[in-house]
Amino acid sequence: MLAAEVDTVHQRVWQAVHHYWEPNKIHGHGPDHAMRVYSMGLQLAAALGADPLVVGAGCYIHDAGMRPDVGREGHIERSLQIASALCEEMPELASVRDLLLTAIRYHEAEIAFPDQLPMEAVCVRDSDTLDRLGLTGIRMTLQYGIWMGRTLCHPSDPLCRERTPDLSGFTMDYVRYLESLPQRLMTPLARSNSTEKQRQYESFCGEFLSAFREGLIRDHEDALRLVAVHMQGKSRLA
């Protein structure tokens, strides 16, 4: 399939799934997440010689099953249902149905996968994992923390440096957990890109700790403002 034809299919997929993503902005997994994962997924596909049709479609669908009422719970199964329905409607996807479903089923870094995971699935998995790192990942985690009513951080160990992370109790504990994800990346390009993500993480955490000790970080909204400052290439809270 020519590149222009692949792009046309991707546009049709996005038109079909955009409405699933829009409500999930409430917990940080809105259309912007889909677009970033899609862009990186295609870069990985080009570098590895994977089928861009499958990778792009997989990136557009992987988190479409998330919902504003239940968040991530059961989202992979719902995303698979969405993908299956699209395969019935679009002949171009029907021909790659098994690959597409595999890519969606194993897109999360923490999920165990078969020994022979197709390269297309690897691309979707690594691109999603990369977006969970650095400033984009911190911002999504903070937004998800607001949605689920999590406490921002532990009062005496805000960056979880002396405790086992309590992923349900403190949002910044989950941010600390994100440090474990780079080792799960499977492709050279993704691992290379994760270096900058790690630099972002360390810079943010350093300023977060300093601002928290000065009483400038009191809640998730303060932390999100600090993320925004970093994304603008500045430093410290306004």
C-alpha positions as CSV (number, residue, x, y, z in Angstrom):
1,M,0.0,0.0,0.0
2,L,1.4,3.4,-0.9
3,A,2.1,6.0,1.8
4,A,-0.7,8.2,0.7
5,E,-3.1,5.3,0.8
6,V,-1.9,4.4,4.3
7,D,-2.4,8.0,5.4
8,T,-6.0,8.0,4.1
9,V,-6.8,4.8,6.1
10,H,-5.3,6.4,9.2
11,Q,-7.4,9.5,8.7
12,R,-10.6,7.3,8.4
13,V,-9.6,5.4,11.6
14,W,-9.1,8.6,13.5
15,Q,-12.4,10.0,12.3
16,A,-14.0,6.8,13.6
17,V,-12.4,6.8,17.0
18,H,-11.8,10.4,17.9
19,H,-15.1,10.6,19.9
20,Y,-13.8,7.9,22.2
21,W,-10.7,9.9,23.1
22,E,-12.2,13.3,23.6
23,P,-14.0,12.6,27.0
24,N,-10.8,11.0,28.4
25,K,-9.1,14.4,28.5
26,I,-10.5,14.5,32.0
27,H,-7.8,12.0,33.1
28,G,-5.0,13.0,30.7
29,H,-5.5,10.5,28.0
30,G,-7.2,12.6,25.4
31,P,-6.6,13.1,21.7
32,D,-3.2,14.7,22.3
33,H,-1.9,11.4,23.8
34,A,-3.2,9.6,20.7
35,M,-1.5,12.0,18.4
36,R,1.9,11.9,20.1
37,V,1.9,8.1,20.2
38,Y,0.8,8.0,16.5
39,S,3.7,10.3,15.5
40,M,6.3,8.3,17.4
41,G,4.8,5.0,16.3
42,L,5.3,5.9,12.6
43,Q,8.9,7.0,13.3
44,L,9.6,3.6,14.9
45,A,7.8,1.8,12.1
46,A,10.0,3.5,9.5
47,A,13.2,2.8,11.5
48,L,12.3,-0.9,11.9
49,G,10.6,-1.7,8.6
50,A,7.3,-2.4,10.3
51,D,3.9,-2.1,8.6
52,P,2.9,1.6,9.1
53,L,-0.7,0.7,8.4
54,V,-0.9,-1.5,11.5
55,V,1.2,0.7,13.6
56,G,-0.7,3.9,12.9
57,A,-4.1,2.3,13.3
58,G,-2.9,0.6,16.5
59,C,-1.7,3.9,18.0
60,Y,-5.0,5.6,17.2
61,I,-7.0,2.8,18.8
62,H,-4.8,1.5,21.7
63,D,-6.4,3.6,24.5
64,A,-9.7,4.4,22.8
65,G,-11.3,2.0,25.2
66,M,-10.6,4.2,28.2
67,R,-13.7,5.9,29.7
68,P,-14.2,9.0,31.8
69,D,-16.2,7.0,34.4
70,V,-13.9,4.0,34.9
71,G,-10.6,5.2,33.5
72,R,-8.1,2.5,32.6
73,E,-10.1,-0.4,34.1
74,G,-11.0,-2.8,31.3
75,H,-9.8,-0.4,28.6
76,I,-7.7,-2.9,26.6
77,E,-10.6,-5.2,26.1
78,R,-12.8,-2.3,25.0
79,S,-10.1,-1.1,22.7
80,L,-10.0,-4.6,21.1
81,Q,-13.7,-4.5,20.6
82,I,-13.4,-1.1,18.9
83,A,-10.7,-2.4,16.7
84,S,-12.6,-5.6,15.8
85,A,-15.6,-3.5,14.8
86,L,-13.4,-1.3,12.6
87,C,-11.9,-4.4,10.9
88,E,-15.4,-5.4,9.9
89,E,-16.1,-2.0,8.4
90,M,-12.8,-1.3,6.7
91,P,-11.4,-3.9,4.3
92,E,-7.9,-2.5,4.6
93,L,-7.9,-3.3,8.3
94,A,-9.6,-6.6,7.8
95,S,-6.5,-7.9,6.0
96,V,-4.3,-7.1,9.0
97,R,-6.8,-7.8,11.7
98,D,-4.7,-10.3,13.7
99,L,-1.6,-8.0,13.7
100,L,-3.7,-5.0,14.7
101,L,-5.4,-6.8,17.6
102,T,-2.0,-8.1,18.8
103,A,-0.6,-4.6,18.8
104,I,-3.4,-3.3,20.9
105,R,-3.5,-6.3,23.3
106,Y,0.1,-5.9,24.3
107,H,0.5,-2.1,24.1
108,E,1.2,-1.5,27.8
109,A,4.8,-1.9,28.9
110,E,3.8,-3.8,32.0
111,I,2.0,-6.6,30.1
112,A,3.8,-9.8,29.6
113,F,4.0,-10.7,25.9
114,P,4.8,-13.7,23.7
115,D,8.4,-14.5,22.7
116,Q,7.7,-13.6,19.1
117,L,5.9,-10.3,19.5
118,P,5.4,-8.8,16.0
119,M,7.5,-5.7,15.2
120,E,4.3,-3.7,14.7
121,A,3.2,-4.5,18.2
122,V,6.6,-3.5,19.5
123,C,6.3,-0.1,17.8
124,V,2.9,0.6,19.3
125,R,4.1,-0.6,22.7
126,D,7.3,1.5,22.7
127,S,5.6,4.6,21.4
128,D,3.0,4.4,24.2
129,T,5.6,3.8,26.8
130,L,7.7,6.8,25.6
131,D,4.7,9.1,26.0
132,R,4.4,7.9,29.6
133,L,7.9,9.2,30.3
134,G,9.2,12.7,30.8
135,L,7.0,15.7,31.0
136,T,4.1,14.2,29.0
137,G,4.0,11.2,31.3
138,I,4.2,13.3,34.4
139,R,1.4,15.6,33.2
140,M,-0.9,12.6,32.3
141,T,-0.1,11.0,35.7
142,L,-1.0,14.3,37.5
143,Q,-4.3,14.6,35.6
144,Y,-5.1,11.0,36.3
145,G,-4.4,11.6,40.0
146,I,-6.9,14.5,40.1
147,W,-9.5,12.3,38.4
148,M,-9.2,9.5,40.8
149,G,-8.9,11.7,43.9
150,R,-5.4,10.7,44.8
151,T,-3.3,12.7,47.3
152,L,-0.5,14.5,45.5
153,C,2.4,13.3,47.6
154,H,3.6,11.9,50.9
155,P,4.2,14.8,53.3
156,S,7.7,13.8,54.4
157,D,8.9,11.8,51.4
158,P,7.3,13.6,48.4
159,L,9.4,11.9,45.7
160,C,9.1,8.4,47.3
161,R,12.8,8.0,47.7
162,E,12.6,6.1,51.0
163,R,9.5,4.0,50.6
164,T,7.9,1.4,48.4
165,P,5.7,3.4,46.0
166,D,2.0,3.5,47.0
167,L,0.6,3.8,43.5
168,S,-3.0,4.2,44.6
169,G,-2.2,6.5,47.5
170,F,0.1,9.2,46.1
171,T,0.4,10.6,42.6
172,M,4.1,11.4,42.9
173,D,4.7,7.8,44.0
174,Y,3.3,6.8,40.6
175,V,5.6,9.4,38.9
176,R,8.5,7.7,40.7
177,Y,7.3,4.4,39.4
178,L,7.6,5.8,35.8
179,E,11.4,5.6,36.3
180,S,11.1,1.9,35.9
181,L,9.6,2.0,32.4
182,P,12.7,2.9,30.2
183,Q,14.2,-0.5,30.9
184,R,11.1,-2.0,29.3
185,L,11.7,-0.2,25.9
186,M,12.5,-2.7,23.2
187,T,13.8,-0.6,20.2
188,P,17.0,1.4,19.8
189,L,15.2,4.5,18.7
190,A,12.8,4.5,21.7
191,R,15.7,3.9,24.1
192,S,17.6,6.8,22.5
193,N,14.6,9.1,22.9
194,S,14.1,8.0,26.5
195,T,17.4,9.8,27.4
196,E,15.8,13.2,26.9
197,K,12.7,12.0,28.7
198,Q,14.8,11.0,31.7
199,R,16.5,14.4,31.7
200,Q,13.1,16.1,31.8
201,Y,12.0,13.8,34.6
202,E,15.1,14.6,36.7
203,S,14.8,18.4,36.1
204,F,11.1,18.4,37.0
205,C,11.6,16.3,40.2
206,G,14.5,18.5,41.4
207,E,12.4,21.7,41.0
208,F,9.3,19.9,42.4
209,L,11.1,19.0,45.6
210,S,12.6,22.4,46.1
211,A,9.2,24.1,45.5
212,F,7.4,21.7,47.7
213,R,9.8,22.4,50.6
214,E,9.2,26.1,50.1
215,G,5.5,25.7,50.2
216,L,4.9,26.5,46.6
217,I,3.5,23.1,45.7
218,R,0.3,22.4,47.6
219,D,-1.8,20.4,45.2
220,H,-2.0,18.8,41.8
221,E,-2.8,22.1,40.1
222,D,0.5,23.6,41.4
223,A,2.4,20.6,40.1
224,L,0.7,20.9,36.7
225,R,1.7,24.5,36.5
226,L,5.3,23.5,37.1
227,V,5.0,20.9,34.3
228,A,3.7,23.7,32.0
229,V,6.6,25.9,33.0
230,H,9.1,23.2,32.1
231,M,7.3,22.5,28.8
232,Q,7.8,26.2,27.9
233,G,11.5,25.8,28.6
234,K,11.5,27.9,31.7
235,S,12.1,27.1,35.3
236,R,10.4,27.6,38.7
237,L,6.9,28.6,39.4
238,A,5.6,31.9,38.3
